[in-house]
Structure formats: structure tokens, C-alpha cells
Amino acid sequence: MLKMYRIQGSSLSPDVAEGSYVLTISWSLPLFFRRFLTIKIGDLVVFRKEGYPLMVKRVKKKSDQGLEVAGTHPHSVDSNQYGTVKDSEILSKVFWIIR
């Protein structure tokens, strides 16, 4: 249910520095519980896209096709490169950043 990840890379800098930790809550909870974990624009999510490593990005836009996400660093890889993040690709939602 709860999981901690260490941030590697600078895609979220300056908001979240490399080496920081994020505490997350699993997105694979039963649907009944997930309704309390709505993902909003601005939230950080952990997800897995085919051909890419595990990633943590900020939600920029929500649509029926999925989430458009991006890092806060200008050179971050984002949805422009790999498309929207589908619900099935989301692993967890960040609720605490440990700097």
C-alpha cells in the first residue's frame, strides 16, 4: 500500500532534488478505496511506460485518454515523447516528499 522511492535524475528539479525520497500510496487499491485518491493536476505520480524506466512526473492535464505528465526541469522527458499515461500504467500517487 505505502511505498518509498528515491528520486534519480533531475527531471523534477528544482521542485524535487535528485536523492530526495517520495512516499507514495498504491494505485492498485480496490476501486472502492481509489475514489478517495483522486489524481489532480499538479499531483506527482509514479508510473511505468514500456521502453522507459520507472518514472515520477507531475500531472499537467487529464483527459479520457489518460494523463499528460511532465517534469519541472526544462529538459525532462515527458508525455510529448511517450504519450499519455494510462490508468493501468500508474503505480502510485506521491503524497509526501522527503528532502
N, C-alpha and C positions, 0 to 999 in steps of 0.2 A: 504494500500500500504506500508506504513512505520510502523514498529512495534519495540518496545524496549523490550528486555528480560534481566532478571537478572540471572547471572550465579550462579548456585548452584552446589556445588561439586568441586572436584579438578581434574577432568579428563583433563582439558586443562592447568593445571599449568605446568610449570611456565609461559607460554605464556599469559594466561588469568586467573587472580586470581578469586577465589570464591568471590562473592559480586560485581564483575565488571558488567557493563551493555554492551550489544551489540545492536546496531541499525541495523535493517535488512530491506530489501525490499522484498516484497511478491513475491513468485514464481508462484502464481496463476494469474498473469497478462495474458492478451491475448497473444497468440503466437507471434504476431507482435512485441510487446514490449520485450518479453523474449529473443529475439535474441540479444538484447543489454546487456543482463545479463548473459552471458555465465559463467558457473561454471568451474573453472580451478583447477588443482591440487594445493593444498595449501590453497584454499579458505575455510572459515568456513561456514557451512550450518546448518540450523535448520530443524529438521525432526521428524517424528513420526513413530515408529515401533510398531507393535502390541505386547503387553506384556511388553513394556518398557515405561518409562516416556518420555516426550518431551526432545529431546537431541540436543546439539550443538557439532559438531565434525569437524575435518579438513579432507578435501578430500585428500586421498592418491593415488587413482587410479580411472580411468574412463574406463568403458567397455560397451558393448552393453547390459549387464545385469543390469547395474546401477553403483553406486558409491561405492567404498570401502573407508570407513572413519575410523578415529581413533582419540583418544585424544592424547595429548602430554605427559601426565603422564604415567609412565610405567605400572600402574595397572588399566588403563582405560578400560572399556568395549568398544569393537569395532566390526567391521564387521566380525572378526573371530568368535564372539559369535552369532550375529544375521543376518549375511549375508549382501549382498549388499543393498544399499538404492536405491529403485526405484524412478523414476521421480515423480510418483504420491504420494510418501511419503515425498517429500521435501516441506517444508512450506515457507522458505525464505533463502536468502543469506545474510550473515553478510557483511556490508561494513564499519562499524566503531565500534571500541572498546573503551568504556569509562571506564577508570581505576579509 
